[in-house]
Amino acid sequence: MNFKFNGTRLAFTSSVLLGKNFEVYIDGNKVNSIELKPQTDDTVISYLSEKLSDGTHSVTVKCTGKANIDSVIVFE
């Protein structure tokens, strides 16, 4: 999946029942999620970027196994 967004942070939510095996690249660089607190709901924040510079960013998400993204959240 490829897309662009305008903002300072990016997050994804995923169902814990469907997997979250994906890699995220922002502006061409592989970017790991910041460490998240354990979550107990069926839908969780599966990825949260560090704070980015304000502006337009290019994102590529590569599936590495069983994975899903329920929603994309952009922080402005």
JOUR-V303528 format. One record per backbone hydrogen bond with DSSP energy under -0.5 kcal/mol. CO is the residue of the C=O (numbers start at 1). NH is the residue of the N-H. Records with the same first field share a line. If there is no record, write none. Layout:
# JOUR-V303528
CO: NH, NH
This chain:
# JOUR-V303528
1: 61
3: 59
5: 7, 57
7: 55
8: 52
9: 75
10: 49
11: 73
12: 46, 47
13: 70, 71
14: 44
15: 18, 19
19: 68
20: 22
21: 64, 65
23: 62
24: 31
25: 27, 60
26: 29
29: 26
42: 16
44: 14, 46
47: 12
48: 34
55: 7
57: 5
58: 27
59: 3
60: 25, 62
61: 63
62: 23
66: 21
71: 13
73: 11
75: 8, 9
